[in-house]
């Protein structure tokens, strides 16, 4: 009734207003209502007319989708935490220091230095590597590439 009185007094229609109805048995339904001013031949508002559509099914689906979206957000947050932990673990597994080698006898260069720049293609990558000193003149580089599913020594200097 308030809506009709407002439409009559202001002349402003109410368009697609969603309302919940609770019935005597406790059941709930939803309607989308449009109410327009009813004018006489001289343009004076003499009442209202309108149309209501039952949108109960749509509202229930929206509620269900909202619950699913909340669940997906929660699961996504858990996955993000797992990825963060995996990223930290992967970084911890990468070499922090590399072996060093003495200069070759006779003062020639002979030093080998290792450096790396590791950028996973996604938040976490399955790739890893290690550099190990085999002897005073040998180093081994072990690279594991998940895409190729091959883990093999890459280089050894003798």
Secondary structure, 3 states (H helix, E strand, C coil): CHHHHHHHHHCCCEEEEEEEEECCCCCEEEEEEEEEEEECCCCCEEEEEEEEEECHHHHHHHHHHHHHHHHHHHHHHHHHHHHHHHHHHHHHHCCCCCCCCCCCCCCCCCCCCCCCCCCCCCCCCCCEEEEEEEECCEEEEEEEECCCCEEEEEEECC
